[in-house]
Amino acid sequence: MNTHIKSYHPFVSSFDPCKPILEKTYSTPPHLYIGFQPPNLPQFSPFEALKAGTLWQAFYDPWYNSLEKATGGILT
C-alpha cells in the first residue's frame, strides 16, 4: 500500500433506487507514510512551493477534480 490513492467496493443493495457506484476511491496524505521528516529532503523553488502549498516535494499531494483527468505535475 505505497500509493496515495486507495479504493474500496461499497455494499450494493438490489433495493437502491440509483445506479450503484461499484468502486470508490480516496486519497491519503503523503505525511502518513513519513514518520519523522528526514534531513535534506528535496525542495521546490519558492515559486513552485507557493503553487504546490508545501516546500518539500515529498509532502506534495495533488488534488484533481473527479470529472477531470489527472495530468500530473504541479505546473500544468
WODAVEN-V903303 format. One record per helix or strand. SS is the DSSP state (H for helix, E for strand). FROM is the first residue (numbers start at 1). LEN is the number of residues. If there is no record, write none. Layout:
{{SS | FROM | LEN} {SS | FROM | LEN}}
This chain:
{{E | 5 | 4} {E | 24 | 4} {H | 30 | 4} {E | 43 | 1} {H | 46 | 7} {E | 56 | 1} {H | 57 | 3}}
